Amino acid sequence: MNASQPANELAATLDDGAVALGVLDNTYSPTLVEFYGELGVDFIWLDLEHGGPDPWDASQLEDLLRAGERTDVELLVRLPDTDPTLVRKALDLGVRNVLLSRVKTAEEVRDAVRSSRFRYDGGPGDRGLAAPRARRWGLADEYVATEDSETLVGVTVENEASVENLDEILAVPELGFVFIGPLDLSVSLGHPGEIDHPDVQDAVETIRSKAVDAGVPVAGLGFGMDDVNEKVSNGYQMVNLGSTTGAIQETVTSWFDAYEQDDA
């Protein structure tokens, strides 16, 4: 019996020129991943650079993927390295949306994207062909064609070198999207934490405008809903609305703020 591969709704949203809204689950909980899917978010960001399980730990990542698949929500998995071997490993486990961190050159981006494809830019890709979980252990129909069309690989532009090499990075074939990282940009540009510094804002706008002009979808962080709405109006197609811990903090703080106790 063969198994069909569902379409990648995040990739389809970007292809349609529409907007995807997501949440960072920084508790790395399969229960919360499943629940976010029930709430209707478009994607759940799992950041394996700054926390979470070891990206090589197959069992933990598989549990998170199963939770997302249960409620038909796409997982966006940020890898801590552009190592093609790590990209291939994540994809074979069933990840379909990969976010590369700390990239600097077009060459490393091209190597990573090629490692996600069986066919790439008119020639051979560099993905290994086997029967892993992504292939439903050999049961999936049209695995090669489906995987190549449904896999999305994007990059975080978050340092001075990647801004300097941005034109070449944007020209990498089959680059899925560019995620703008103002926090790490502030560090790289010598203004750590000052995301409103003119140098940081200039870099952010350079990335945004060049990506829009190149036809590469732009992704980023939302700092409150006014900022989210402004970003969408300025061409962002993927926006992270917030995090699990941020939502809990806001809610619990509001409870305490609303609590009234007569001390007399």
Secondary structure as UniProt FT lines:
FT   HELIX           9..15
FT   TURN            16..17
FT   STRAND          20..24
FT   TURN            26..27
FT   HELIX           30..39
FT   STRAND          43..47
FT   TURN            48..50
FT   TURN            55..56
FT   HELIX           58..70
FT   TURN            71..72
FT   STRAND          74..79
FT   HELIX           84..93
FT   STRAND          97..100
FT   HELIX           106..114
FT   TURN            115..116
FT   STRAND          119..120
FT   TURN            121..122
FT   STRAND          123..124
FT   HELIX           133..135
FT   TURN            136..139
FT   TURN            141..142
FT   HELIX           143..150
FT   STRAND          152..157
FT   HELIX           160..164
FT   HELIX           166..170
FT   TURN            173..174
FT   STRAND          177..180
FT   HELIX           182..188
FT   TURN            189..190
FT   TURN            192..193
FT   TURN            195..196
FT   HELIX           198..214
FT   STRAND          218..221
FT   HELIX           225..233
FT   TURN            234..235
FT   STRAND          236..243
FT   HELIX           244..258
//
